[in-house]
């Protein structure tokens, strides 16, 4: 499927996949965090979730100055992303706008 997303949606997708796959890739910095995928790049064998993290990271990094992103996902990748977004959303109370963003993205991925 072809997915077109805003920069906020792309960031949410990437961080959600990282949080359910390898949270240690998120490094605290000031009042936020930074993403360090070097441990994944150093791995010889990756599972499907880890490969999707790298794909999303690559798309996000390549278009970091763009307000919109477009890329293709397989059905399995879409399912993984829906699962990750749902798990992250359910893990804490979100501000209404962030919850709406997550729900909207999940609905488009189904």
C-alpha positions as CSV (number, residue, x, y, z in Angstrom):
1,X,0.0,0.0,0.0
2,X,1.1,3.6,-0.7
3,X,1.1,5.7,2.5
4,X,1.2,9.5,2.5
5,X,1.8,11.1,5.9
6,X,2.6,14.4,7.5
7,X,5.9,14.9,9.2
8,X,4.2,14.5,12.6
9,X,2.6,11.2,11.5
10,X,6.0,9.9,10.2
11,X,7.7,10.8,13.5
12,X,4.9,9.1,15.5
13,X,5.2,6.0,13.3
14,X,9.0,5.8,13.7
15,X,9.0,6.4,17.4
16,X,6.2,3.9,18.0
17,X,8.0,1.2,16.1
18,X,11.1,1.9,18.1
19,X,9.3,1.9,21.4
20,X,7.9,-1.6,20.8
21,X,10.9,-3.0,19.0
22,X,14.0,-1.6,20.7
23,X,13.3,1.3,23.1
24,X,17.1,1.6,23.9
25,X,17.4,3.3,20.5
26,X,15.7,6.4,22.0
27,X,18.3,8.4,23.9
28,X,17.2,11.2,26.3
29,X,18.4,14.6,25.3
30,X,17.3,17.7,27.1
31,X,13.5,17.7,27.4
32,X,13.2,15.2,24.5
33,X,15.1,12.4,22.9
34,X,17.3,11.5,20.0
35,X,17.2,8.3,17.8
36,X,20.3,6.2,17.5
37,X,19.9,3.3,15.0
38,X,23.6,2.5,15.0
39,X,23.1,-0.7,17.1
40,X,20.7,-2.0,14.4
41,X,23.1,-1.1,11.6
42,X,25.8,-3.1,13.4
43,X,23.6,-6.2,13.6
44,X,24.0,-9.1,11.1
45,X,20.6,-10.5,11.6
46,X,17.4,-8.5,12.1
47,X,13.8,-9.4,12.6
48,X,11.0,-7.9,10.5
49,X,10.2,-5.2,13.1
50,X,13.9,-4.1,13.2
51,X,14.0,-3.9,9.4
52,X,10.8,-1.8,9.5
53,X,12.4,0.6,12.0
54,X,15.3,1.0,9.6
55,X,13.0,1.6,6.6
56,X,11.0,4.2,8.5
57,X,14.2,5.8,9.8
58,X,15.6,6.0,6.2
59,X,12.4,7.6,4.8
60,X,12.3,10.1,7.7
61,X,16.0,10.9,7.5
62,X,15.9,11.3,3.7
63,X,13.1,13.8,3.8
64,X,13.7,15.4,7.2
65,X,13.0,18.9,5.8
66,X,9.8,17.8,4.0
67,X,6.3,18.5,5.5
68,X,5.0,15.3,3.9
69,X,6.3,11.8,3.2
70,X,5.1,9.1,0.8
71,X,6.3,5.5,0.8
72,X,5.1,1.9,0.2
73,X,4.4,-0.7,2.9
74,X,3.6,-4.3,2.5
75,X,0.5,-5.7,4.2
76,X,2.7,-7.2,6.9
77,X,4.6,-3.9,7.5
78,X,1.3,-2.1,7.7
79,X,0.0,-4.6,10.3
80,X,3.2,-4.2,12.3
81,X,2.8,-0.4,12.3
82,X,-0.9,-0.6,13.3
83,X,0.1,-2.9,16.2
84,X,2.9,-0.6,17.4
85,X,0.8,2.5,17.2
86,X,-2.0,0.8,19.2
87,X,0.4,-0.5,21.9
88,X,2.1,2.9,22.3
89,X,-1.3,4.7,22.4
90,X,-2.6,2.3,25.0
91,X,0.5,2.5,27.2
92,X,-0.2,6.0,28.5
93,X,-2.7,8.9,28.5
94,X,-2.1,11.0,25.4
95,X,-3.1,14.6,24.7
96,X,-6.3,14.6,22.5
97,X,-4.4,15.9,19.4
98,X,-1.7,13.1,19.7
99,X,-4.3,10.4,20.3
100,X,-6.3,11.7,17.2
101,X,-3.2,11.6,15.1
102,X,-2.4,8.1,16.1
103,X,-6.0,6.9,15.5
104,X,-6.2,8.6,12.1
105,X,-2.9,7.0,11.0
106,X,-4.0,3.6,12.2
107,X,-7.3,3.9,10.4
108,X,-5.5,4.7,7.1
109,X,-3.2,1.7,7.6
110,X,-6.0,-0.8,7.8
